[in-house]
């Protein structure tokens, strides 16, 4: 996954970092309403990776993985 910063006056994107830790076959991304957590569905690993989102930079820090459980 790649993180970007938006230069608001001109709308240009700049790369701020990359991470692959805890991610395998990412298909869906969700940011929680507070903007502090990013959740990534790992389609090839049957899990969801969680990242903390840096409040100043948007940098992603791995914060764990949760296995997906089948619906019963």
PDB file as gemmi writes it, atoms N, CA and C in Angstrom:
CRYST1    1.000    1.000    1.000  90.00  90.00  90.00 P 1                      
ATOM      1  N   UNK A   1       0.848  -1.157   0.000  1.00  0.00           N  
ATOM      2  CA  UNK A   1       0.000   0.000   0.000  1.00  0.00           C  
ATOM      3  C   UNK A   1       0.898   1.225   0.000  1.00  0.00           C  
ATOM      4  N   UNK A   2       0.408   2.260  -0.622  1.00  0.00           N  
ATOM      5  CA  UNK A   2       1.157   3.503  -0.725  1.00  0.00           C  
ATOM      6  C   UNK A   2       0.344   4.634  -0.127  1.00  0.00           C  
ATOM      7  N   UNK A   3       0.990   5.461   0.695  1.00  0.00           N  
ATOM      8  CA  UNK A   3       0.332   6.625   1.277  1.00  0.00           C  
ATOM      9  C   UNK A   3       0.714   7.875   0.504  1.00  0.00           C  
ATOM     10  N   UNK A   4      -0.245   8.783   0.380  1.00  0.00           N  
ATOM     11  CA  UNK A   4      -0.030  10.021  -0.370  1.00  0.00           C  
ATOM     12  C   UNK A   4      -0.416  11.231   0.468  1.00  0.00           C  
ATOM     13  N   UNK A   5       0.187  12.343   0.168  1.00  0.00           N  
ATOM     14  CA  UNK A   5      -0.179  13.643   0.747  1.00  0.00           C  
ATOM     15  C   UNK A   5      -0.738  14.482  -0.395  1.00  0.00           C  
ATOM     16  N   UNK A   6      -1.792  15.267  -0.099  1.00  0.00           N  
ATOM     17  CA  UNK A   6      -2.376  16.149  -1.105  1.00  0.00           C  
ATOM     18  C   UNK A   6      -1.880  17.569  -0.866  1.00  0.00           C  
ATOM     19  N   UNK A   7      -1.274  18.157  -1.876  1.00  0.00           N  
ATOM     20  CA  UNK A   7      -0.888  19.568  -1.831  1.00  0.00           C  
ATOM     21  C   UNK A   7      -2.146  20.352  -2.211  1.00  0.00           C  
ATOM     22  N   UNK A   8      -2.859  20.846  -1.206  1.00  0.00           N  
ATOM     23  CA  UNK A   8      -4.183  21.433  -1.430  1.00  0.00           C  
ATOM     24  C   UNK A   8      -4.219  22.604  -2.423  1.00  0.00           C  
ATOM     25  N   UNK A   9      -3.274  23.524  -2.404  1.00  0.00           N  
ATOM     26  CA  UNK A   9      -3.394  24.635  -3.361  1.00  0.00           C  
ATOM     27  C   UNK A   9      -3.419  24.196  -4.825  1.00  0.00           C  
ATOM     28  N   UNK A  10      -2.662  23.130  -5.153  1.00  0.00           N  
ATOM     29  CA  UNK A  10      -2.602  22.724  -6.560  1.00  0.00           C  
ATOM     30  C   UNK A  10      -3.187  21.334  -6.815  1.00  0.00           C  
ATOM     31  N   UNK A  11      -3.523  20.593  -5.751  1.00  0.00           N  
ATOM     32  CA  UNK A  11      -4.138  19.284  -5.903  1.00  0.00           C  
ATOM     33  C   UNK A  11      -3.190  18.173  -6.310  1.00  0.00           C  
ATOM     34  N   UNK A  12      -1.898  18.393  -6.197  1.00  0.00           N  
ATOM     35  CA  UNK A  12      -0.911  17.360  -6.558  1.00  0.00           C  
ATOM     36  C   UNK A  12      -0.742  16.365  -5.412  1.00  0.00           C  
ATOM     37  N   UNK A  13      -0.494  15.099  -5.781  1.00  0.00           N  
ATOM     38  CA  UNK A  13      -0.222  14.056  -4.799  1.00  0.00           C  
ATOM     39  C   UNK A  13       1.278  13.829  -4.692  1.00  0.00           C  
ATOM     40  N   UNK A  14       1.739  13.608  -3.454  1.00  0.00           N  
ATOM     41  CA  UNK A  14       3.130  13.244  -3.200  1.00  0.00           C  
ATOM     42  C   UNK A  14       3.139  11.971  -2.372  1.00  0.00           C  
ATOM     43  N   UNK A  15       4.002  11.023  -2.709  1.00  0.00           N  
ATOM     44  CA  UNK A  15       4.129   9.786  -1.944  1.00  0.00           C  
ATOM     45  C   UNK A  15       4.761  10.099  -0.601  1.00  0.00           C  
ATOM     46  N   UNK A  16       4.122   9.587   0.500  1.00  0.00           N  
ATOM     47  CA  UNK A  16       4.698   9.786   1.836  1.00  0.00           C  
ATOM     48  C   UNK A  16       5.224   8.491   2.432  1.00  0.00           C  
ATOM     49  N   UNK A  17       4.893   7.347   1.828  1.00  0.00           N  
ATOM     50  CA  UNK A  17       5.422   6.087   2.345  1.00  0.00           C  
ATOM     51  C   UNK A  17       4.733   4.874   1.757  1.00  0.00           C  
ATOM     52  N   UNK A  18       5.324   3.717   2.040  1.00  0.00           N  
ATOM     53  CA  UNK A  18       4.811   2.432   1.573  1.00  0.00           C  
ATOM     54  C   UNK A  18       4.773   1.476   2.760  1.00  0.00           C  
ATOM     55  N   UNK A  19       3.824   0.561   2.754  1.00  0.00           N  
ATOM     56  CA  UNK A  19       3.816  -0.523   3.735  1.00  0.00           C  
ATOM     57  C   UNK A  19       3.196  -1.756   3.103  1.00  0.00           C  
ATOM     58  N   UNK A  20       3.715  -2.904   3.475  1.00  0.00           N  
ATOM     59  CA  UNK A  20       3.113  -4.162   3.048  1.00  0.00           C  
ATOM     60  C   UNK A  20       2.921  -5.064   4.261  1.00  0.00           C  
ATOM     61  N   UNK A  21       3.368  -4.601   5.418  1.00  0.00           N  
ATOM     62  CA  UNK A  21       3.277  -5.396   6.635  1.00  0.00           C  
ATOM     63  C   UNK A  21       1.822  -5.673   6.996  1.00  0.00           C  
ATOM     64  N   UNK A  22       1.477  -6.937   7.113  1.00  0.00           N  
ATOM     65  CA  UNK A  22       0.127  -7.326   7.485  1.00  0.00           C  
ATOM     66  C   UNK A  22      -0.872  -7.312   6.349  1.00  0.00           C  
ATOM     67  N   UNK A  23      -0.405  -7.049   5.112  1.00  0.00           N  
ATOM     68  CA  UNK A  23      -1.325  -6.954   3.980  1.00  0.00           C  
ATOM     69  C   UNK A  23      -0.984  -8.030   2.950  1.00  0.00           C  
ATOM     70  N   UNK A  24      -2.025  -8.780   2.553  1.00  0.00           N  
ATOM     71  CA  UNK A  24      -1.850  -9.824   1.548  1.00  0.00           C  
ATOM     72  C   UNK A  24      -3.094  -9.834   0.676  1.00  0.00           C  
ATOM     73  N   UNK A  25      -2.987  -9.361  -0.534  1.00  0.00           N  
ATOM     74  CA  UNK A  25      -4.134  -9.306  -1.433  1.00  0.00           C  
ATOM     75  C   UNK A  25      -5.178  -8.293  -0.996  1.00  0.00           C  
ATOM     76  N   UNK A  26      -4.788  -7.028  -0.776  1.00  0.00           N  
ATOM     77  CA  UNK A  26      -5.753  -6.031  -0.302  1.00  0.00           C  
ATOM     78  C   UNK A  26      -6.856  -5.779  -1.331  1.00  0.00           C  
ATOM     79  N   UNK A  27      -8.105  -5.794  -0.856  1.00  0.00           N  
ATOM     80  CA  UNK A  27      -9.224  -5.560  -1.767  1.00  0.00           C  
ATOM     81  C   UNK A  27     -10.114  -4.406  -1.338  1.00  0.00           C  
ATOM     82  N   UNK A  28     -10.282  -4.199  -0.049  1.00  0.00           N  
ATOM     83  CA  UNK A  28     -11.145  -3.120   0.440  1.00  0.00           C  
ATOM     84  C   UNK A  28     -10.430  -2.351   1.541  1.00  0.00           C  
ATOM     85  N   UNK A  29     -10.649  -1.046   1.564  1.00  0.00           N  
ATOM     86  CA  UNK A  29     -10.037  -0.174   2.551  1.00  0.00           C  
ATOM     87  C   UNK A  29     -11.139   0.646   3.216  1.00  0.00           C  
ATOM     88  N   UNK A  30     -11.099   0.762   4.549  1.00  0.00           N  
ATOM     89  CA  UNK A  30     -12.078   1.563   5.274  1.00  0.00           C  
ATOM     90  C   UNK A  30     -11.347   2.365   6.339  1.00  0.00           C  
ATOM     91  N   UNK A  31     -11.637   3.660   6.387  1.00  0.00           N  
ATOM     92  CA  UNK A  31     -11.112   4.508   7.465  1.00  0.00           C  
ATOM     93  C   UNK A  31     -12.251   4.732   8.446  1.00  0.00           C  
ATOM     94  N   UNK A  32     -11.988   4.520   9.744  1.00  0.00           N  
ATOM     95  CA  UNK A  32     -13.048   4.703  10.729  1.00  0.00           C  
ATOM     96  C   UNK A  32     -13.447   6.184  10.803  1.00  0.00           C  
ATOM     97  N   UNK A  33     -14.623   6.491  11.345  1.00  0.00           N  
ATOM     98  CA  UNK A  33     -15.120   7.869  11.364  1.00  0.00           C  
ATOM     99  C   UNK A  33     -14.189   8.874  12.057  1.00  0.00           C  
ATOM    100  N   UNK A  34     -13.380   8.404  13.006  1.00  0.00           N  
ATOM    101  CA  UNK A  34     -12.461   9.320  13.693  1.00  0.00           C  
ATOM    102  C   UNK A  34     -11.252   9.667  12.833  1.00  0.00           C  
ATOM    103  N   UNK A  35     -10.988   8.854  11.772  1.00  0.00           N  
ATOM    104  CA  UNK A  35      -9.822   9.066  10.926  1.00  0.00           C  
ATOM    105  C   UNK A  35      -8.541   8.539  11.527  1.00  0.00           C  
ATOM    106  N   UNK A  36      -8.638   7.814  12.636  1.00  0.00           N  
ATOM    107  CA  UNK A  36      -7.443   7.323  13.336  1.00  0.00           C  
ATOM    108  C   UNK A  36      -7.040   5.900  12.975  1.00  0.00           C  
ATOM    109  N   UNK A  37      -7.932   5.156  12.344  1.00  0.00           N  
ATOM    110  CA  UNK A  37      -7.657   3.752  11.997  1.00  0.00           C  
ATOM    111  C   UNK A  37      -8.026   3.474  10.548  1.00  0.00           C  
ATOM    112  N   UNK A  38      -7.215   2.648   9.906  1.00  0.00           N  
ATOM    113  CA  UNK A  38      -7.482   2.154   8.563  1.00  0.00           C  
ATOM    114  C   UNK A  38      -7.583   0.640   8.664  1.00  0.00           C  
ATOM    115  N   UNK A  39      -8.635   0.078   8.050  1.00  0.00           N  
ATOM    116  CA  UNK A  39      -8.822  -1.366   8.025  1.00  0.00           C  
ATOM    117  C   UNK A  39      -8.725  -1.830   6.574  1.00  0.00           C  
ATOM    118  N   UNK A  40      -7.969  -2.918   6.366  1.00  0.00           N  
ATOM    119  CA  UNK A  40      -7.730  -3.429   5.015  1.00  0.00           C  
ATOM    120  C   UNK A  40      -8.108  -4.900   4.967  1.00  0.00           C  
ATOM    121  N   UNK A  41      -9.015  -5.260   4.050  1.00  0.00           N  
ATOM    122  CA  UNK A  41      -9.391  -6.648   3.847  1.00  0.00           C  
ATOM    123  C   UNK A  41      -8.276  -7.353   3.077  1.00  0.00           C  
ATOM    124  N   UNK A  42      -7.792  -8.446   3.635  1.00  0.00           N  
ATOM    125  CA  UNK A  42      -6.769  -9.277   2.987  1.00  0.00           C  
ATOM    126  C   UNK A  42      -7.463 -10.464   2.340  1.00  0.00           C  
ATOM    127  N   UNK A  43      -7.744 -10.368   1.058  1.00  0.00           N  
ATOM    128  CA  UNK A  43      -8.516 -11.417   0.393  1.00  0.00           C  
ATOM    129  C   UNK A  43      -7.785 -12.753   0.325  1.00  0.00           C  
ATOM    130  N   UNK A  44      -6.469 -12.753   0.265  1.00  0.00           N  
ATOM    131  CA  UNK A  44      -5.731 -14.005   0.156  1.00  0.00           C  
ATOM    132  C   UNK A  44      -5.330 -14.573   1.509  1.00  0.00           C  
ATOM    133  N   UNK A  45      -5.553 -13.827   2.589  1.00  0.00           N  
ATOM    134  CA  UNK A  45      -5.160 -14.303   3.920  1.00  0.00           C  
ATOM    135  C   UNK A  45      -6.358 -14.449   4.857  1.00  0.00           C  
ATOM    136  N   UNK A  46      -7.564 -14.169   4.360  1.00  0.00           N  
ATOM    137  CA  UNK A  46      -8.776 -14.273   5.184  1.00  0.00           C  
ATOM    138  C   UNK A  46      -8.643 -13.540   6.513  1.00  0.00           C  
ATOM    139  N   UNK A  47      -8.194 -12.285   6.430  1.00  0.00           N  
ATOM    140  CA  UNK A  47      -8.060 -11.476   7.632  1.00  0.00           C  
ATOM    141  C   UNK A  47      -8.239 -10.002   7.283  1.00  0.00           C  
ATOM    142  N   UNK A  48      -8.321  -9.201   8.334  1.00  0.00           N  
ATOM    143  CA  UNK A  48      -8.395  -7.750   8.183  1.00  0.00           C  
ATOM    144  C   UNK A  48      -7.196  -7.161   8.914  1.00  0.00           C  
ATOM    145  N   UNK A  49      -6.398  -6.372   8.212  1.00  0.00           N  
ATOM    146  CA  UNK A  49      -5.254  -5.705   8.821  1.00  0.00           C  
ATOM    147  C   UNK A  49      -5.694  -4.332   9.330  1.00  0.00           C  
ATOM    148  N   UNK A  50      -5.168  -3.954  10.484  1.00  0.00           N  
ATOM    149  CA  UNK A  50      -5.513  -2.666  11.085  1.00  0.00           C  
ATOM    150  C   UNK A  50      -4.254  -1.810  11.147  1.00  0.00           C  
ATOM    151  N   UNK A  51      -4.407  -0.520  10.816  1.00  0.00           N  
ATOM    152  CA  UNK A  51      -3.303   0.432  10.869  1.00  0.00           C  
ATOM    153  C   UNK A  51      -3.733   1.667  11.627  1.00  0.00           C  
ATOM    154  N   UNK A  52      -2.828   2.210  12.424  1.00  0.00           N  
ATOM    155  CA  UNK A  52      -3.050   3.519  13.035  1.00  0.00           C  
ATOM    156  C   UNK A  52      -2.647   4.564  11.996  1.00  0.00           C  
ATOM    157  N   UNK A  53      -3.451   5.625  11.882  1.00  0.00           N  
ATOM    158  CA  UNK A  53      -3.169   6.702  10.929  1.00  0.00           C  
ATOM    159  C   UNK A  53      -2.582   7.868  11.702  1.00  0.00           C  
ATOM    160  N   UNK A  54      -1.354   8.280  11.346  1.00  0.00           N  
ATOM    161  CA  UNK A  54      -0.706   9.406  12.017  1.00  0.00           C  
ATOM    162  C   UNK A  54      -1.507  10.688  11.837  1.00  0.00           C  
ATOM    163  N   UNK A  55      -1.851  11.385  12.923  1.00  0.00           N  
ATOM    164  CA  UNK A  55      -2.704  12.571  12.824  1.00  0.00           C  
ATOM    165  C   UNK A  55      -2.082  13.734  12.056  1.00  0.00           C  
ATOM    166  N   UNK A  56      -0.787  13.868  12.076  1.00  0.00           N  
ATOM    167  CA  UNK A  56      -0.131  14.990  11.398  1.00  0.00           C  
ATOM    168  C   UNK A  56       0.278  14.665   9.969  1.00  0.00           C  
ATOM    169  N   UNK A  57       0.756  13.430   9.766  1.00  0.00           N  
ATOM    170  CA  UNK A  57       1.329  13.074   8.464  1.00  0.00           C  
ATOM    171  C   UNK A  57       0.489  12.089   7.662  1.00  0.00           C  
ATOM    172  N   UNK A  58      -0.412  11.364   8.332  1.00  0.00           N  
ATOM    173  CA  UNK A  58      -1.170  10.316   7.663  1.00  0.00           C  
ATOM    174  C   UNK A  58      -0.390   9.021   7.533  1.00  0.00           C  
ATOM    175  N   UNK A  59       0.810   8.983   8.107  1.00  0.00           N  
ATOM    176  CA  UNK A  59       1.642   7.783   8.036  1.00  0.00           C  
ATOM    177  C   UNK A  59       0.920   6.610   8.690  1.00  0.00           C  
ATOM    178  N   UNK A  60       1.028   5.423   8.078  1.00  0.00           N  
ATOM    179  CA  UNK A  60       0.369   4.223   8.582  1.00  0.00           C  
ATOM    180  C   UNK A  60       1.327   3.396   9.433  1.00  0.00           C  
ATOM    181  N   UNK A  61       0.837   2.980  10.613  1.00  0.00           N  
ATOM    182  CA  UNK A  61       1.599   2.118  11.507  1.00  0.00           C  
ATOM    183  C   UNK A  61       0.800   0.850  11.732  1.00  0.00           C  
ATOM    184  N   UNK A  62       1.368  -0.339  11.423  1.00  0.00           N  
ATOM    185  CA  UNK A  62       0.632  -1.583  11.641  1.00  0.00           C  
ATOM    186  C   UNK A  62       0.165  -1.700  13.086  1.00  0.00           C  
ATOM    187  N   UNK A  63      -1.103  -2.113  13.270  1.00  0.00           N  
ATOM    188  CA  UNK A  63      -1.680  -2.207  14.609  1.00  0.00           C  
ATOM    189  C   UNK A  63      -2.374  -3.551  14.836  1.00  0.00           C  
ATOM    190  N   UNK A  64      -2.072  -4.545  14.020  1.00  0.00           N  
ATOM    191  CA  UNK A  64      -2.614  -5.881  14.243  1.00  0.00           C  
ATOM    192  C   UNK A  64      -3.428  -6.409  13.084  1.00  0.00           C  
ATOM    193  N   UNK A  65      -3.812  -7.684  13.218  1.00  0.00           N  
ATOM    194  CA  UNK A  65      -4.640  -8.363  12.219  1.00  0.00           C  
ATOM    195  C   UNK A  65      -5.725  -9.137  12.936  1.00  0.00           C  
ATOM    196  N   UNK A  66      -6.889  -9.210  12.306  1.00  0.00           N  
ATOM    197  CA  UNK A  66      -8.007  -9.959  12.863  1.00  0.00           C  
ATOM    198  C   UNK A  66      -8.423 -11.010  11.837  1.00  0.00           C  
ATOM    199  N   UNK A  67      -8.504 -12.290  12.251  1.00  0.00           N  
ATOM    200  CA  UNK A  67      -8.957 -13.309  11.294  1.00  0.00           C  
ATOM    201  C   UNK A  67     -10.431 -13.123  10.991  1.00  0.00           C  
ATOM    202  N   UNK A  68     -10.805 -13.419   9.762  1.00  0.00           N  
ATOM    203  CA  UNK A  68     -12.216 -13.392   9.390  1.00  0.00           C  
ATOM    204  C   UNK A  68     -12.845 -14.702   9.806  1.00  0.00           C  
ATOM    205  N   UNK A  69     -14.039 -14.600  10.364  1.00  0.00           N  
ATOM    206  CA  UNK A  69     -14.760 -15.787  10.802  1.00  0.00           C  
ATOM    207  C   UNK A  69     -15.963 -15.996   9.892  1.00  0.00           C  
ATOM    208  N   UNK A  70     -16.238 -17.225   9.512  1.00  0.00           N  
ATOM    209  CA  UNK A  70     -17.407 -17.479   8.668  1.00  0.00           C  
ATOM    210  C   UNK A  70     -18.692 -17.127   9.409  1.00  0.00           C  
ATOM    211  N   UNK A  71     -19.692 -16.628   8.683  1.00  0.00           N  
ATOM    212  CA  UNK A  71     -20.992 -16.347   9.273  1.00  0.00           C  
ATOM    213  C   UNK A  71     -21.683 -17.666   9.585  1.00  0.00           C  
ATOM    214  N   UNK A  72     -22.315 -17.745  10.749  1.00  0.00           N  
ATOM    215  CA  UNK A  72     -23.007 -18.995  11.085  1.00  0.00           C  
ATOM    216  C   UNK A  72     -24.503 -18.803  11.111  1.00  0.00           C  
TER     217      UNK A  72                                                      
END                                                                             
